[in-house]
Amino acid sequence: MENMFCFQCQETAKNQGCTIKGVCGKDYITANAMDLLIFTLQGISVITTELRAKSVSFAEKSVNAFVRDALFCTITNANFDENSIKERITAALKLRDELKAIASEKGINLPSLDALNWHTTVDKYDVTAKVVGVLKEKDEDIRSLSELTIYGLKGMAAYAEHAARLGYEDAEIDAFMQKALNDIILKNRSVEELIGLVLETGSFGVKTMALLDKANTESYGNPEITTVNIGVSNKPGILISGHDLKDMEELLKQTEGTGVDVYTHSEMLPANYYPKFKKYKHFVGNYGNAWWKQREEFESFNGPILFTTNCIVPPSKNAGYADKVFTTNSTGFPGFTYIKEDENGKKDFSQIIELAKTCKAPEGIEEGTIVGGFAHNQVIQLADKVVEAVKGGDIRKFVVMAGCDGRMKARGYYTDFADALPKDTVILTAGCAKYRYNKLPLGDINGIPRVLDAGQCNDSYSLAVIAMKLQEAFGLEDINDLPIVYNIAWYEQKAVIVLLALLSLGVKNIHLGPTLPAFLSPNVVNVLVENFGISGISEVEDDMEAWIA
């Protein structure tokens, strides 16, 4: 029986699609509600695209914020709370009708929404993917390229949301996201036209990541080389996960002087690299590894956990930490306490802090340190040293191993690959994929660490900037002439927009794993292979010989 259909993440069932329940833990009711939410966003986008084309004003800022959040909450592992998704659908339909009224008042004839069988009530949450979701498009190739675009938009919305929370917005980016949603639902586009839309999505992905980079660095300083403690103190702590640096800042402010320490987990590790956060003495380091190990690591942490973004793993039935987990922003999970913003955009974390005071200190699971902070500004300062090492033959190749980590045993490939790399190679990384090798004793080359961690998945932008600076330093006409190999792991939709961004910059011969996305049809795979040299991975020894030797 097919209750749902979802194939947006790398762990989708049998690399074909989840039809009963998501491998991520999402049930079919929530999955179908998410399909309906995306469908209503397309309705909103049809109207806003028309209003913009006719230069009709509307509450653009609030509409943009709503669309970003709604896209973000459908990302894999972000929100498992059926009720919060339904609340967004209700709000989306209300917003759609308000926008229709504006169009009607201005005499604008909108495309026939009724002809698209759009729901006008909020009680039909049992709709299936065949009605409003992925499978409503019958043509396999059109569906593949449309979903590739939508997943890119979801990742773009996540990064744009983080930037907006720091006061950095770009109306052009928001307008593009809505126009793309409009084009997918209304335009009868050919495969060639949709390929163009995919690349345009990648181009706007570059703009979005640049905007977020600007927001982060102007707010908290340029990341700098930092030695991060991975042990524990003897004080109670709060563990903060996700990607939102604004929440990180607010939590540090509110915990100062309380006797409670703050630790990062998973994708929040790079917060340790920002100068502005280093002034907080109770910010003591990183606890644990990538997101998928959270069940065991949250138990041993003992204190409360704050999810600022996606990467939630549903706790087991007997989890001792389930009543200590808090969510905020676009995230949600039934039974977890949700922290809302007040009317001034502020959050009160006192409930988390008071709970932390009653908890035991974290149990140590490892000792030592790891080094990171190699974003583009820091690496550019080392450019002369890097160029000299390349020209002198000490560095033969750079290997970009950015992206996501995940639960599949096949991901052990990335640990083995990093460990097997020749000692004259340097890994450039960003995202939680680094947890597969950032604690290996790989050493350095002339003082340059062999693992250069630029930060979170969105900091893959830094890796692109570094590549372009190296291209300039070596006087190369084509970025693909650099001694760089791309061996990227993917898991969810933020990795999709990173991939599309690289393609839009002209980067070719990217190796993607541990599997190619299930949402790519055979014909679309062929297009990517023929035009961009996209390929998968095989065995470590074979790939090492083909790419590095």
MIFI-143727 format. One record per residue (C-alpha): residue number from 1; x, y, z. Coordinates in Angstrom, 1 decimal, decimal comma. Example, Ala and Ser with C-alpha at 12.3 -4.5 7.8 and 13.67 -1.06 7.14 Angstrom:
pos=1 u=12,3 v=-4,5 w=7,8
pos=2 u=13,7 v=-1,1 w=7,1
//
This chain:
pos=1 u=0,0 v=0,0 w=0,0
pos=2 u=1,4 v=3,4 w=-0,9
pos=3 u=0,5 v=6,0 w=1,8
pos=4 u=3,0 v=8,6 w=0,7
pos=5 u=5,8 v=9,2 w=-1,7
pos=6 u=9,1 v=11,0 w=-0,8
pos=7 u=12,5 v=10,6 w=-2,4
pos=8 u=14,1 v=14,0 w=-1,5
pos=9 u=16,9 v=12,6 w=0,8
pos=10 u=19,8 v=10,2 w=0,2
pos=11 u=18,5 v=7,6 w=2,5
pos=12 u=15,1 v=7,2 w=0,8
pos=13 u=13,9 v=3,5 w=0,8
pos=14 u=15,8 v=1,3 w=-1,6
pos=15 u=17,0 v=4,5 w=-3,3
pos=16 u=13,6 v=4,7 w=-4,9
pos=17 u=11,2 v=6,4 w=-2,6
pos=18 u=9,6 v=6,1 w=0,8
pos=19 u=5,9 v=5,0 w=0,4
pos=20 u=4,8 v=3,7 w=3,9
pos=21 u=6,9 v=5,8 w=6,3
pos=22 u=10,0 v=7,9 w=5,8
pos=23 u=13,3 v=6,4 w=6,7
pos=24 u=13,9 v=9,7 w=8,5
pos=25 u=10,9 v=8,9 w=10,8
pos=26 u=8,3 v=11,1 w=9,1
pos=27 u=4,9 v=9,5 w=9,0
pos=28 u=2,7 v=9,5 w=5,9
pos=29 u=0,2 v=12,1 w=7,3
pos=30 u=3,0 v=14,6 w=7,9
pos=31 u=4,5 v=13,8 w=4,5
pos=32 u=1,3 v=14,4 w=2,7
pos=33 u=0,7 v=17,6 w=4,7
pos=34 u=4,1 v=18,8 w=3,5
pos=35 u=3,1 v=18,0 w=-0,1
pos=36 u=0,0 v=20,1 w=0,3
pos=37 u=2,0 v=22,9 w=1,9
pos=38 u=4,4 v=23,1 w=-1,1
pos=39 u=1,3 v=23,1 w=-3,3
pos=40 u=-0,2 v=26,0 w=-1,5
pos=41 u=3,2 v=27,9 w=-1,8
pos=42 u=3,0 v=27,4 w=-5,5
pos=43 u=-0,5 v=29,1 w=-5,4
pos=44 u=0,9 v=32,0 w=-3,5
pos=45 u=3,8 v=32,2 w=-5,9
pos=46 u=1,6 v=32,3 w=-8,9
pos=47 u=-0,1 v=35,4 w=-7,5
pos=48 u=3,0 v=37,2 w=-6,2
pos=49 u=4,7 v=36,7 w=-9,6
pos=50 u=1,7 v=38,3 w=-11,3
pos=51 u=1,6 v=41,1 w=-8,8
pos=52 u=5,4 v=41,8 w=-9,3
pos=53 u=5,0 v=41,7 w=-13,1
pos=54 u=2,3 v=44,4 w=-12,8
pos=55 u=4,2 v=46,4 w=-10,2
pos=56 u=1,4 v=46,0 w=-7,7
pos=57 u=2,5 v=46,4 w=-4,1
pos=58 u=1,7 v=43,9 w=-1,4
pos=59 u=3,1 v=42,9 w=2,0
pos=60 u=6,2 v=41,6 w=0,2
pos=61 u=8,5 v=41,3 w=3,3
pos=62 u=6,1 v=39,2 w=5,3
pos=63 u=5,1 v=37,0 w=2,3
pos=64 u=8,8 v=36,4 w=1,6
pos=65 u=9,4 v=35,4 w=5,2
pos=66 u=6,4 v=33,0 w=5,2
pos=67 u=7,5 v=31,3 w=2,0
pos=68 u=11,1 v=30,9 w=3,3
pos=69 u=9,9 v=29,3 w=6,5
pos=70 u=7,4 v=27,0 w=4,8
pos=71 u=10,0 v=25,7 w=2,4
pos=72 u=12,5 v=25,3 w=5,2
pos=73 u=10,2 v=23,3 w=7,4
pos=74 u=9,8 v=20,6 w=4,7
pos=75 u=13,5 v=19,9 w=4,6
pos=76 u=14,5 v=16,4 w=5,7
pos=77 u=14,7 v=16,0 w=9,5
pos=78 u=13,5 v=19,5 w=10,2
pos=79 u=9,9 v=19,2 w=11,3
pos=80 u=8,0 v=16,1 w=12,3
pos=81 u=5,1 v=18,0 w=13,9
pos=82 u=2,0 v=17,4 w=11,8
pos=83 u=0,0 v=20,1 w=13,6
pos=84 u=2,6 v=22,8 w=12,9
pos=85 u=2,6 v=21,9 w=9,2
pos=86 u=-1,2 v=22,1 w=9,1
pos=87 u=-1,1 v=25,5 w=10,9
pos=88 u=1,2 v=26,7 w=8,1
pos=89 u=-1,2 v=25,3 w=5,4
pos=90 u=-4,1 v=27,2 w=7,1
pos=91 u=-2,0 v=30,4 w=7,1
pos=92 u=-0,9 v=29,8 w=3,5
pos=93 u=-4,5 v=29,5 w=2,2
pos=94 u=-5,5 v=32,6 w=4,1
pos=95 u=-2,5 v=34,5 w=2,6
pos=96 u=-3,3 v=33,2 w=-0,8
pos=97 u=-6,9 v=34,5 w=-0,6
pos=98 u=-5,6 v=37,9 w=0,6
pos=99 u=-3,3 v=38,1 w=-2,3
pos=100 u=-6,1 v=37,1 w=-4,7
pos=101 u=-8,2 v=39,9 w=-3,3
pos=102 u=-5,4 v=42,4 w=-4,1
pos=103 u=-5,1 v=41,1 w=-7,6
pos=104 u=-8,9 v=41,3 w=-8,1
pos=105 u=-9,0 v=44,8 w=-6,8
pos=106 u=-6,4 v=45,8 w=-9,4
pos=107 u=-8,3 v=44,1 w=-12,2
pos=108 u=-5,5 v=41,4 w=-12,7
pos=109 u=-6,7 v=38,2 w=-14,3
pos=110 u=-4,9 v=35,4 w=-12,6
pos=111 u=-4,4 v=31,9 w=-14,1
pos=112 u=-7,3 v=29,6 w=-13,4
pos=113 u=-6,5 v=28,1 w=-10,0
pos=114 u=-9,6 v=26,0 w=-10,1
pos=115 u=-8,4 v=24,3 w=-13,2
pos=116 u=-5,4 v=23,2 w=-11,2
pos=117 u=-7,7 v=21,5 w=-8,6
pos=118 u=-6,3 v=23,6 w=-5,8
pos=119 u=-7,9 v=22,9 w=-2,4
pos=120 u=-9,9 v=25,8 w=-1,0
pos=121 u=-10,5 v=24,3 w=2,4
pos=122 u=-8,1 v=23,3 w=5,1
pos=123 u=-9,6 v=19,9 w=6,0
pos=124 u=-8,2 v=17,8 w=3,2
pos=125 u=-4,8 v=16,7 w=4,7
pos=126 u=-5,2 v=13,1 w=3,5
pos=127 u=-4,3 v=14,0 w=-0,1
pos=128 u=-1,6 v=11,9 w=-1,6
pos=129 u=1,5 v=12,7 w=-3,6
pos=130 u=-0,4 v=11,7 w=-6,8
pos=131 u=-2,8 v=14,6 w=-6,2
pos=132 u=-0,6 v=17,5 w=-5,1
pos=133 u=2,8 v=16,1 w=-4,5
pos=134 u=5,7 v=14,6 w=-6,4
pos=135 u=3,7 v=12,1 w=-8,5
pos=136 u=1,2 v=14,6 w=-9,9
pos=137 u=3,7 v=15,1 w=-12,8
pos=138 u=3,5 v=12,0 w=-15,0
pos=139 u=6,5 v=12,7 w=-17,2
pos=140 u=9,5 v=11,2 w=-15,4
pos=141 u=12,1 v=13,7 w=-16,8
pos=142 u=9,9 v=16,8 w=-16,2
pos=143 u=9,2 v=15,5 w=-12,7
pos=144 u=12,9 v=14,9 w=-12,1
pos=145 u=14,0 v=18,4 w=-13,1
pos=146 u=11,0 v=20,0 w=-11,3
pos=147 u=11,8 v=18,3 w=-8,1
pos=148 u=15,6 v=19,0 w=-8,5
pos=149 u=14,6 v=22,7 w=-8,7
pos=150 u=12,2 v=22,5 w=-5,7
pos=151 u=14,8 v=20,7 w=-3,5
pos=152 u=17,3 v=23,4 w=-4,5
pos=153 u=14,8 v=26,1 w=-3,5
pos=154 u=14,3 v=24,4 w=-0,1
pos=155 u=18,0 v=24,5 w=0,6
pos=156 u=18,2 v=28,1 w=-0,7
pos=157 u=15,3 v=29,1 w=1,6
pos=158 u=17,1 v=27,6 w=4,6
pos=159 u=20,2 v=29,7 w=3,9
pos=160 u=18,1 v=32,8 w=3,1
pos=161 u=16,2 v=32,3 w=6,4
pos=162 u=19,5 v=32,3 w=8,4
pos=163 u=20,6 v=35,5 w=6,8
pos=164 u=17,2 v=37,2 w=7,3
pos=165 u=17,3 v=36,4 w=11,0
pos=166 u=20,5 v=38,5 w=11,1
pos=167 u=18,8 v=41,3 w=9,2
pos=168 u=20,2 v=40,5 w=5,8
pos=169 u=17,6 v=40,0 w=3,0
pos=170 u=17,6 v=40,2 w=-0,8
pos=171 u=14,2 v=40,7 w=-2,3
pos=172 u=15,5 v=39,5 w=-5,7
pos=173 u=16,3 v=36,1 w=-4,2
pos=174 u=12,9 v=35,7 w=-2,7
pos=175 u=11,2 v=36,8 w=-5,9
pos=176 u=13,2 v=34,2 w=-7,8
pos=177 u=12,1 v=31,4 w=-5,4
pos=178 u=8,5 v=32,3 w=-5,9
pos=179 u=8,9 v=32,7 w=-9,7
pos=180 u=10,5 v=29,3 w=-9,9
pos=181 u=7,6 v=27,8 w=-8,0
pos=182 u=5,2 v=29,6 w=-10,3
pos=183 u=7,0 v=28,3 w=-13,4
pos=184 u=7,0 v=24,7 w=-12,2
pos=185 u=3,2 v=24,7 w=-11,5
pos=186 u=2,0 v=26,8 w=-14,5
pos=187 u=4,6 v=26,8 w=-17,3
pos=188 u=4,6 v=23,9 w=-19,7
pos=189 u=8,3 v=23,9 w=-19,8
pos=190 u=10,5 v=21,6 w=-22,0
pos=191 u=13,3 v=19,5 w=-20,6
pos=192 u=15,8 v=22,1 w=-22,0
pos=193 u=14,0 v=25,0 w=-20,4
pos=194 u=13,9 v=23,2 w=-17,0
pos=195 u=17,6 v=22,5 w=-17,2
pos=196 u=18,0 v=26,2 w=-17,6
pos=197 u=15,8 v=26,8 w=-14,5
pos=198 u=18,0 v=24,3 w=-12,6
pos=199 u=21,1 v=26,2 w=-13,4
pos=200 u=19,4 v=29,5 w=-12,6
pos=201 u=18,5 v=28,1 w=-9,2
pos=202 u=22,2 v=27,3 w=-8,7
pos=203 u=23,2 v=30,8 w=-9,7
pos=204 u=20,8 v=32,2 w=-7,1
pos=205 u=22,1 v=29,6 w=-4,7
pos=206 u=25,5 v=31,3 w=-5,0
pos=207 u=24,0 v=34,7 w=-4,3
pos=208 u=22,2 v=33,3 w=-1,3
pos=209 u=25,2 v=31,7 w=0,2
pos=210 u=27,2 v=34,9 w=-0,4
pos=211 u=24,5 v=36,8 w=1,4
pos=212 u=24,6 v=34,4 w=4,4
pos=213 u=28,4 v=34,6 w=4,4
pos=214 u=28,1 v=38,4 w=4,6
pos=215 u=25,5 v=38,2 w=7,3
pos=216 u=27,6 v=35,8 w=9,5
pos=217 u=30,9 v=37,6 w=9,1
pos=218 u=29,6 v=41,1 w=9,5
pos=219 u=27,7 v=40,0 w=12,6
pos=220 u=30,3 v=37,8 w=14,2
pos=221 u=33,6 v=38,4 w=12,5
pos=222 u=35,5 v=36,3 w=10,0
pos=223 u=36,1 v=32,7 w=11,1
pos=224 u=39,7 v=32,2 w=12,3
pos=225 u=41,9 v=29,2 w=12,8
pos=226 u=40,7 v=27,8 w=16,1
pos=227 u=41,5 v=24,8 w=18,3
pos=228 u=38,2 v=23,4 w=19,6
pos=229 u=38,0 v=21,4 w=22,8
pos=230 u=36,0 v=18,1 w=22,4
pos=231 u=36,2 v=17,2 w=26,1
pos=232 u=33,8 v=18,3 w=28,9
pos=233 u=33,8 v=20,5 w=32,0
pos=234 u=32,4 v=19,7 w=35,5
pos=235 u=29,5 v=22,1 w=35,1
pos=236 u=26,0 v=21,4 w=33,7
pos=237 u=25,6 v=22,2 w=30,0
pos=238 u=23,3 v=23,0 w=27,2
pos=239 u=23,9 v=21,4 w=23,8
pos=240 u=23,0 v=23,5 w=20,8
pos=241 u=22,6 v=21,9 w=17,4
pos=242 u=21,7 v=23,1 w=13,9
pos=243 u=22,9 v=26,1 w=11,9
pos=244 u=21,3 v=29,3 w=13,2
pos=245 u=24,0 v=31,6 w=14,6
pos=246 u=21,5 v=34,1 w=15,8
pos=247 u=20,1 v=31,5 w=18,3
pos=248 u=23,7 v=30,7 w=19,2
pos=249 u=24,3 v=34,4 w=20,1
pos=250 u=21,1 v=34,7 w=22,1
pos=251 u=21,8 v=31,5 w=24,1
pos=252 u=25,3 v=32,6 w=25,0
pos=253 u=24,1 v=36,0 w=26,2
pos=254 u=21,4 v=34,5 w=28,3
pos=255 u=23,5 v=31,8 w=29,8
pos=256 u=26,4 v=34,1 w=30,8
pos=257 u=26,9 v=34,1 w=34,6
pos=258 u=24,4 v=31,3 w=35,2
pos=259 u=26,9 v=28,6 w=35,9
pos=260 u=25,8 v=26,7 w=32,8
pos=261 u=28,2 v=25,9 w=30,0
pos=262 u=27,3 v=25,8 w=26,3
pos=263 u=28,5 v=23,1 w=23,8
pos=264 u=28,0 v=22,8 w=20,1
pos=265 u=26,8 v=19,6 w=18,4
pos=266 u=27,1 v=18,5 w=14,7
pos=267 u=26,6 v=21,4 w=12,3
pos=268 u=26,9 v=24,1 w=15,0
pos=269 u=30,6 v=23,2 w=15,5
pos=270 u=31,8 v=26,1 w=13,3
pos=271 u=30,3 v=28,6 w=15,8
pos=272 u=33,5 v=28,0 w=17,7
pos=273 u=35,5 v=29,7 w=14,9
pos=274 u=33,7 v=33,1 w=15,1
pos=275 u=35,6 v=35,8 w=17,1
pos=276 u=32,5 v=37,3 w=18,7
pos=277 u=31,5 v=34,0 w=20,3
pos=278 u=35,0 v=33,5 w=21,8
pos=279 u=34,5 v=36,2 w=24,4
pos=280 u=32,1 v=33,9 w=26,3
pos=281 u=34,1 v=31,9 w=28,8
pos=282 u=31,3 v=29,4 w=29,3
pos=283 u=31,3 v=28,5 w=25,6
pos=284 u=33,5 v=25,5 w=26,2
pos=285 u=33,7 v=23,5 w=22,9
pos=286 u=32,0 v=20,8 w=20,9
pos=287 u=30,3 v=17,6 w=22,1
pos=288 u=29,9 v=14,6 w=19,9
pos=289 u=29,8 v=14,0 w=16,2
pos=290 u=27,4 v=14,3 w=13,2
pos=291 u=23,6 v=14,5 w=13,6
pos=292 u=22,9 v=10,8 w=13,2
pos=293 u=24,7 v=9,8 w=16,4
pos=294 u=22,5 v=12,1 w=18,5
pos=295 u=20,5 v=9,3 w=20,2
pos=296 u=23,5 v=7,9 w=22,1
pos=297 u=25,2 v=11,3 w=22,5
pos=298 u=22,2 v=13,1 w=23,8
pos=299 u=21,8 v=10,4 w=26,5
pos=300 u=25,3 v=10,9 w=27,8
pos=301 u=25,2 v=14,7 w=27,6
pos=302 u=22,7 v=14,7 w=30,5
pos=303 u=21,6 v=18,3 w=29,9
pos=304 u=19,0 v=19,9 w=27,6
pos=305 u=19,4 v=20,2 w=23,8
pos=306 u=18,3 v=23,0 w=21,6
pos=307 u=17,6 v=22,3 w=17,9
pos=308 u=17,8 v=25,6 w=15,9
pos=309 u=17,3 v=23,9 w=12,5
pos=310 u=17,0 v=20,5 w=10,9
pos=311 u=18,9 v=17,2 w=11,7
pos=312 u=16,4 v=15,9 w=14,2
pos=313 u=16,4 v=12,1 w=14,7
pos=314 u=13,2 v=10,9 w=16,4
pos=315 u=14,1 v=9,6 w=19,9
pos=316 u=13,6 v=6,0 w=20,7
pos=317 u=10,6 v=5,1 w=22,9
pos=318 u=12,7 v=4,8 w=26,1
pos=319 u=15,0 v=7,8 w=25,4
pos=320 u=15,9 v=9,5 w=28,7
pos=321 u=16,5 v=12,8 w=27,0
pos=322 u=13,2 v=13,3 w=25,1
pos=323 u=11,8 v=15,6 w=27,7
pos=324 u=14,9 v=17,8 w=27,6
pos=325 u=14,8 v=18,6 w=23,8
pos=326 u=13,6 v=22,1 w=22,6
pos=327 u=13,0 v=23,3 w=19,1
pos=328 u=12,7 v=26,7 w=17,5
pos=329 u=12,4 v=28,4 w=14,1
pos=330 u=11,2 v=26,0 w=11,3
pos=331 u=11,8 v=22,8 w=13,4
pos=332 u=9,3 v=20,8 w=15,4
pos=333 u=8,7 v=17,4 w=16,9
pos=334 u=5,6 v=16,1 w=18,8
pos=335 u=6,4 v=16,4 w=22,6
pos=336 u=9,4 v=18,7 w=22,2
pos=337 u=9,0 v=22,1 w=23,7
pos=338 u=8,9 v=24,9 w=21,0
pos=339 u=10,6 v=28,2 w=21,7
pos=340 u=8,8 v=31,1 w=20,0
pos=341 u=10,0 v=34,6 w=19,1
pos=342 u=8,2 v=37,5 w=20,8
pos=343 u=6,9 v=40,5 w=18,9
pos=344 u=10,4 v=42,0 w=18,8
pos=345 u=12,0 v=38,9 w=17,4
pos=346 u=13,6 v=37,9 w=20,7
pos=347 u=13,6 v=34,4 w=22,3
pos=348 u=13,5 v=33,6 w=26,0
pos=349 u=15,7 v=30,6 w=26,7
pos=350 u=15,2 v=30,7 w=30,5
pos=351 u=13,2 v=27,5 w=30,6
pos=352 u=16,2 v=25,6 w=29,0
pos=353 u=18,7 v=27,3 w=31,3
pos=354 u=16,7 v=26,5 w=34,5
pos=355 u=16,4 v=22,9 w=33,4
pos=356 u=20,1 v=22,7 w=32,7
pos=357 u=20,9 v=23,8 w=36,3
pos=358 u=19,1 v=20,7 w=37,6
pos=359 u=21,1 v=18,3 w=35,4
pos=360 u=24,4 v=16,5 w=35,9
pos=361 u=27,5 v=17,6 w=34,0
pos=362 u=28,0 v=15,9 w=30,6
pos=363 u=29,7 v=12,5 w=30,5
pos=364 u=32,9 v=12,7 w=28,5
pos=365 u=32,9 v=10,6 w=25,4
pos=366 u=36,2 v=11,7 w=24,0
pos=367 u=39,1 v=14,0 w=24,8
pos=368 u=41,4 v=16,3 w=22,9
pos=369 u=40,9 v=19,0 w=20,3
pos=370 u=40,1 v=19,5 w=16,6
pos=371 u=41,2 v=22,5 w=14,4
pos=372 u=38,9 v=24,4 w=12,1
pos=373 u=38,1 v=27,9 w=10,9
pos=374 u=39,5 v=27,8 w=7,4
pos=375 u=36,9 v=29,9 w=5,7
pos=376 u=37,8 v=31,9 w=2,6
pos=377 u=39,1 v=35,0 w=4,4
pos=378 u=41,5 v=32,9 w=6,6
pos=379 u=42,7 v=30,7 w=3,7
pos=380 u=43,3 v=33,8 w=1,5
pos=381 u=45,6 v=35,1 w=4,2
pos=382 u=47,5 v=31,8 w=3,8
pos=383 u=47,4 v=32,0 w=0,0
pos=384 u=51,1 v=32,7 w=-0,6
pos=385 u=52,0 v=29,8 w=1,6
pos=386 u=49,5 v=27,5 w=-0,2
pos=387 u=50,6 v=28,6 w=-3,7
pos=388 u=54,3 v=28,1 w=-2,7
pos=389 u=53,5 v=24,6 w=-1,4
pos=390 u=51,8 v=23,7 w=-4,7
pos=391 u=54,5 v=25,2 w=-6,9
pos=392 u=57,1 v=23,4 w=-4,8
pos=393 u=55,4 v=20,1 w=-5,2
pos=394 u=54,6 v=19,7 w=-1,5
pos=395 u=50,8 v=19,9 w=-2,2
pos=396 u=49,9 v=17,9 w=-5,3
pos=397 u=46,2 v=18,0 w=-5,1
pos=398 u=43,2 v=19,4 w=-3,1
pos=399 u=40,2 v=17,2 w=-2,5
pos=400 u=36,9 v=18,8 w=-1,8
pos=401 u=35,1 v=16,5 w=0,6
pos=402 u=32,2 v=18,8 w=1,6
pos=403 u=28,6 v=17,8 w=2,2
pos=404 u=26,6 v=15,7 w=4,5
pos=405 u=27,0 v=12,7 w=6,8
pos=406 u=24,4 v=10,0 w=7,3
pos=407 u=23,7 v=6,7 w=8,9
pos=408 u=24,4 v=4,3 w=6,0
pos=409 u=27,4 v=2,0 w=6,5
pos=410 u=28,5 v=2,8 w=3,0
pos=411 u=29,5 v=6,3 w=4,3
pos=412 u=32,5 v=4,6 w=5,9
pos=413 u=33,9 v=5,0 w=2,4
pos=414 u=34,7 v=8,7 w=3,1
pos=415 u=36,7 v=7,8 w=6,2
pos=416 u=38,7 v=5,2 w=4,3
pos=417 u=39,2 v=7,6 w=1,3
pos=418 u=40,5 v=10,4 w=3,5
pos=419 u=42,8 v=8,0 w=5,4
pos=420 u=44,1 v=6,6 w=2,1
pos=421 u=44,9 v=9,9 w=0,5
pos=422 u=48,6 v=10,5 w=-0,2
pos=423 u=50,3 v=12,8 w=2,3
pos=424 u=50,8 v=15,5 w=-0,4
pos=425 u=47,0 v=16,1 w=-0,6
pos=426 u=44,8 v=18,5 w=1,3
pos=427 u=41,1 v=18,1 w=2,1
pos=428 u=38,8 v=21,1 w=1,8
pos=429 u=35,6 v=20,5 w=3,7
pos=430 u=32,4 v=22,1 w=4,9
pos=431 u=29,3 v=20,5 w=6,4
pos=432 u=28,9 v=17,5 w=8,7
pos=433 u=30,6 v=15,2 w=6,2
pos=434 u=33,8 v=16,3 w=8,0
pos=435 u=33,0 v=14,1 w=11,0
pos=436 u=34,0 v=11,1 w=8,9
pos=437 u=37,6 v=12,2 w=8,9
pos=438 u=38,2 v=15,4 w=10,9
pos=439 u=39,5 v=13,5 w=13,9
pos=440 u=41,9 v=11,3 w=11,9
pos=441 u=45,7 v=12,1 w=12,6
pos=442 u=46,3 v=13,3 w=9,0
pos=443 u=49,0 v=15,8 w=10,0
pos=444 u=50,0 v=18,9 w=8,0
pos=445 u=52,0 v=20,1 w=5,1
pos=446 u=54,5 v=22,8 w=5,9
pos=447 u=52,3 v=23,9 w=8,8
pos=448 u=49,1 v=23,7 w=6,7
pos=449 u=46,7 v=21,2 w=8,2
pos=450 u=45,7 v=18,5 w=5,7
pos=451 u=42,0 v=19,0 w=6,7
pos=452 u=40,9 v=22,6 w=6,1
pos=453 u=37,4 v=23,0 w=7,6
pos=454 u=35,6 v=26,0 w=6,2
pos=455 u=32,5 v=25,5 w=8,4
pos=456 u=28,9 v=24,6 w=7,9
pos=457 u=27,3 v=23,2 w=4,7
pos=458 u=26,5 v=26,8 w=3,6
pos=459 u=30,2 v=27,6 w=4,0
pos=460 u=30,7 v=25,5 w=0,8
pos=461 u=30,5 v=29,0 w=-0,6
pos=462 u=33,9 v=29,6 w=1,0
pos=463 u=35,3 v=26,6 w=-0,9
pos=464 u=34,1 v=28,1 w=-4,2
pos=465 u=35,7 v=31,4 w=-3,3
pos=466 u=39,0 v=29,6 w=-2,4
pos=467 u=38,9 v=27,8 w=-5,7
pos=468 u=38,4 v=31,0 w=-7,6
pos=469 u=41,2 v=32,7 w=-5,7
pos=470 u=43,5 v=29,8 w=-6,5
pos=471 u=42,5 v=30,0 w=-10,2
pos=472 u=43,5 v=33,7 w=-10,1
pos=473 u=46,7 v=33,0 w=-8,3
pos=474 u=47,8 v=30,4 w=-10,9
pos=475 u=46,6 v=32,4 w=-13,8
pos=476 u=44,3 v=29,7 w=-15,1
pos=477 u=41,4 v=30,5 w=-17,6
pos=478 u=39,3 v=27,6 w=-16,5
pos=479 u=38,5 v=26,7 w=-12,9
pos=480 u=38,5 v=23,0 w=-13,9
pos=481 u=42,2 v=23,2 w=-14,6
pos=482 u=43,0 v=23,5 w=-10,9
pos=483 u=44,5 v=20,5 w=-9,1
pos=484 u=41,2 v=19,9 w=-7,3
pos=485 u=39,1 v=16,7 w=-7,1
pos=486 u=35,4 v=17,0 w=-5,9
pos=487 u=34,3 v=14,0 w=-3,9
pos=488 u=31,1 v=15,2 w=-2,3
pos=489 u=28,7 v=13,4 w=0,0
pos=490 u=25,1 v=14,5 w=0,0
pos=491 u=22,1 v=13,8 w=2,3
pos=492 u=19,4 v=16,5 w=2,0
pos=493 u=18,3 v=19,6 w=0,2
pos=494 u=20,9 v=22,0 w=1,5
pos=495 u=23,4 v=19,8 w=-0,2
pos=496 u=21,3 v=20,0 w=-3,4
pos=497 u=21,6 v=23,8 w=-3,6
pos=498 u=25,4 v=23,5 w=-2,9
pos=499 u=25,7 v=21,1 w=-5,9
pos=500 u=23,6 v=23,3 w=-8,2
pos=501 u=25,7 v=26,4 w=-7,1
pos=502 u=28,9 v=24,6 w=-8,1
pos=503 u=27,4 v=23,6 w=-11,4
pos=504 u=26,3 v=27,2 w=-12,1
pos=505 u=29,9 v=28,3 w=-11,4
pos=506 u=31,1 v=26,0 w=-14,2
pos=507 u=32,6 v=23,3 w=-11,9
pos=508 u=32,7 v=19,9 w=-13,6
pos=509 u=33,6 v=16,3 w=-12,8
pos=510 u=32,0 v=16,3 w=-9,4
pos=511 u=31,8 v=12,8 w=-7,8
pos=512 u=28,6 v=12,4 w=-5,8
pos=513 u=27,8 v=9,7 w=-3,2
pos=514 u=27,3 v=7,5 w=-1,5
pos=515 u=24,4 v=7,1 w=-4,1
pos=516 u=23,1 v=9,3 w=-6,9
pos=517 u=19,8 v=11,0 w=-6,0
pos=518 u=16,7 v=8,8 w=-6,5
pos=519 u=14,9 v=11,9 w=-7,9
pos=520 u=17,2 v=12,0 w=-10,9
pos=521 u=15,7 v=10,1 w=-13,8
pos=522 u=18,0 v=8,1 w=-16,1
pos=523 u=17,7 v=10,7 w=-18,8
pos=524 u=18,5 v=13,6 w=-16,4
pos=525 u=21,5 v=11,6 w=-15,1
pos=526 u=22,7 v=11,3 w=-18,7
pos=527 u=22,4 v=15,1 w=-19,2
pos=528 u=24,4 v=15,7 w=-16,0
pos=529 u=27,1 v=13,2 w=-17,0
pos=530 u=27,4 v=14,5 w=-20,6
pos=531 u=27,3 v=18,3 w=-19,7
pos=532 u=29,0 v=18,4 w=-16,3
pos=533 u=30,8 v=15,1 w=-15,8
pos=534 u=28,8 v=14,2 w=-12,7
pos=535 u=29,5 v=10,7 w=-11,6
pos=536 u=29,1 v=8,4 w=-8,5
pos=537 u=31,7 v=6,7 w=-6,4
pos=538 u=33,0 v=3,1 w=-6,4
pos=539 u=35,6 v=1,4 w=-4,3
pos=540 u=38,2 v=3,5 w=-2,5
pos=541 u=41,2 v=1,9 w=-4,2
pos=542 u=39,6 v=2,3 w=-7,7
pos=543 u=38,6 v=6,0 w=-7,1
pos=544 u=42,0 v=6,8 w=-5,6
pos=545 u=43,7 v=5,4 w=-8,7
pos=546 u=41,4 v=7,2 w=-11,1
pos=547 u=41,3 v=10,6 w=-9,4
pos=548 u=44,4 v=11,0 w=-7,4
pos=549 u=47,2 v=8,8 w=-8,8
//
